[in-house]
């Protein structure tokens, strides 16, 4: 009695077995090559990442904890920390709203100007932050296009906190949108259409179907945007004026301290930024791990 699904004989399998064997030979390097690549990668990371971080923390504590605490608690340092956190606290939620709206529109709808919107989202990545700051100065500065009108309204954006916030928002707005767009495109529109068919409203569909399905990518984008916001230097340097205890963020304060040969204080504040970077890296790894577990 013949089988319903006859299995191919060994001679028939031989071409496939040989092809698989050749593929493995082509893609599997010798053990010494693998070890060499791993050692080179670890050496590169140690030289350009781990060693500089250790030097920063070592220099920050070189003169003792009293000097360290005095450096990070002086009025100028505290103001720089507060301003950095304030700019990030405004920029990140603003970009969260923009990222959700832009990614939803791009992934779920077809409209004229869609490709242009994608290009504009990538603009802050392609353009130097210094150019971004100069553009903001040309628009909102005292001699800019809107400068005279802003002066009439007694509004000052440049060399003030609003200008720092504007520069931070512009620099960081690609991060959340770029995390969400590929995921939303991959998921398609079937779940939303099913929810609408069952009688859910647009907002109910968004909050109960769309948002839960992209929550890990959203949080991942928020973490990256927050890290970028707190570490931004170029654009903020142009629009802030670097006024001590008024418009200095942490990166600008570090530069001023270093230029004034206050190395211990500069490294102390730098260590705070390094700690924020390490916390960001930890959160990023946790989100990637949680996202991977959710998919499986």
N, C-alpha and C positions, 0 to 999 in steps of 0.2 A: 504494500500500500504506500503510495507516494505521499510525501509530506506536503502540507499546504504551503509552507514557506521554506523551500529547500535552501540549505546553506551552501555557499560556494565551496568547492574542494580546495585543498591546499595549493595545487598548481595554479588554480584561478586566483588565489589570494597573493601569490608571489609578487606580481608587479606592484600591488599596493604596499606589501611589506617592504619591498626594496625601496620604494619611493619614500616611505616613512623613515627608513633607516638613513637614506641619503639626506633627508631634511634635518634629521637630528645631528648628523655629522656636520652639516653646513651651519647649524645654529648653536652648536655646543662647542665652546672653546676649551682648550686644555686647562687643567686645574691651575697650572702656574700662571696662565693668562688671567684667569678669574681672580686669583690672589693678588696679582700685580695691579689690576684695575681697582680692586677694593682698597689696597694700600695707598695707591695714588689718590683716590677719592678721600680717604680718611686724612691723609697728609694735607691735601688742599684745604679741607674743612678746618683742620686744626690750625693751619697757618693763617688763614684769612678770616676765620670766624671765632673759634674757641680762644686762640691766643689773644687777639685784640680785646675780647670781652674780659679775659682774666687780667689783662694789663689795665683796663679801665677801672675795674673793681680794686685792683691792687694799688693804683695811684690814688684812688679816691680815699682809701683808708691808710695811706702811707704815713700821714701825720696824726693818726689817732682818731678815735670816734668823736672826740670833742670838736675837733676841727671839721669833721664830716658833718656832724649835726648842726654846727654853727653855719656851715656853708649852705645847707639846704633849708634852713629856717630863717635866714636873713630876709628882710622885707622884699628886696628885689627878687630873690629866688622864689619866695612864696607867691608873689604877684605873677611871676612867669608861669609857675605851676598852675595857678588858678586860671590864668588866661588861656593856657593850653587846654585845660579840661573844659573850659567854657566853649572855646571854639569847636572842640570835638563834640561836645554835648549838643550844639546847634547843628553842626554840619552833618553828623551821622544820621539823626532822625530825618533831616531834610532829604538826604540822599536815599534813605530807606523808602520814603514816600515816592520820590522820583523813580527809583529803581523798580519798585513794584508796578507803578503805572506804565513806565516805558517798556518793561519786559512783557507785561500782560498785553499791551497793545501790539508789540512786535510779534510775539509768539502766537497770539490768538486771532489776529485780524490781518487782512491784506488791504493796503491803502497806498495812495500816492505819497511819495516822500518817505516810505518805510526804509529804504536803503540809505537815504540821506540821514535819517535819524540814527541808524546804526553807526554811520560814519562820524556823526557829531558826538556820539557817546564815547568813541575811541579817541576823540581829539585831545583831551588832557593827557593821555598816555603818549601820544606822538609829539606833542608840543612841549618845549622846555618850560618848567615852572617859572623861570625868570621872564620869559616872554608873556606868560599868563599875567604876571604881576604888572608888566609894562602895559599890556592891553587894558587892564583895569584902571591903571593910572590915566591912560588916554581917554577913557570914558568918564570916570568919576573924579579924576583929580581936579585941582583948582583951575588948571588951564585946559582941562579936557572938554569933551563935547557937552557933558551934562554938568560940568563944574560950576559955571555961573548960576544955573538954575538951582543947584543944590545950595549954593551960598545964599541965594535969595530966600530959600526955605529954612535957612539956618541949620542945614544938615551937613555933617562932615563924615564922609565914608573913608577916605584915604587918610593915612596916619592916625587911625582910630580903630577901635574894636570892630565896627561893622566891616571895614575893609579886610581885616584879618579873617573874619567869618566868611566873607564872599570868596576870598582866595582859597580858603580851605574847602568850601563847598565845591568850587569849580574843579579843584585838583582831585577830589575824592569821589565825584559822582559816577565814574565808570565801574567802580568795584562791585557794588551790589547788583547793578543791572547786568553786568557781564557774567555774574554767577548764576543769575536766574534765567536769562534768555535761553541758553542751550537746554536747560532742564525742562522748561516749559514747552519748548519746541519738541523735545523728545516725547513728552507725555501726551501731546496732542490735545484735542478738544472733546474727546468722547465723553469723559467724566462730567465736564461742565454741561454738555448738551443733554446728557441723561438727567442731571439734576434739574435743569430747566424744564425738561419734559415732564418730570414728576411734580412740577408746580413751584419749585424754589425760585425766589427772586434773584436778581443779579447780585445783590450784596450777600444774600445767603449763600449763593453758589461760590462767591469769592472767598468768604470767611470759613465756610465749612468744607469746601472741596479743593479749591485752588491753593489757598494759603497753607493748609496742613501738608499738602503734598510737596511743598517747596521750603518747608520751615528750616531744614538743616542747611540748605544752600543759602537761604536768607541770612541765617545767623553767621554762617561762614563769611559772607560778604560784609556783614556788619563788623565783624572782628577785623577784617583786612582794612576796611575803610577807617575804622577807629585808629588802627596803628599808623596808617598813612597820615591821618589828620594830625596826630600828636607829633609826628616826626617831620612834618613839612617845614622846609626852610626857604627855598628859592622864591616862590611867589609871595610868601608872607614877608620875607626880607624886603621886597620892593615896596609893598603897600603899607608896611607898618611904620617906617621911619626910625625904627629901633630906639624908641624913647624909653629910657629906663623907668621901671615901675609904672609904665602906662601902656606901651604897645609891644613889650618884649615877651615872646613865647619862650619856652624852654630851649629850643635849638638856638634862637637868637641870643638868649642870655648866656649860653655856653660859649658862643663865639666871642661875645664881648669880654667875658672873664678870661678866656684864653689870650685874646689880644692884649689884655691888661696884665698878662703874666701871673694871673691868679690861678695857677695850674691846679692846686688842690681843690679849690672851689669849682673850677670847670669840670674836673673829673668827678666830683661829688654829684653835681647835677646830671652829668652824663650817665652816671651809674643808675640814676632814677629812670632815665629814658631806656637804658639797657634792661632794667628790671621790667619795665612796661613791655618791651619787645619780647622778653622771655615769657611773660604771662600771656601775651598774644600768641606766641608759638605754642604754648601749652593748650590754650583754648582751641587753636586751629587743629591740633592733633586730636583733641577730644572730640571735636565736631566731626572730623574725618572718620574717626573710629565709630562714633555713634551712627553716622550716616551709612557706613559700610555694614554695620550690624542690622540697621533697619532694612536695607536692600536685600540682605540675605534672609 
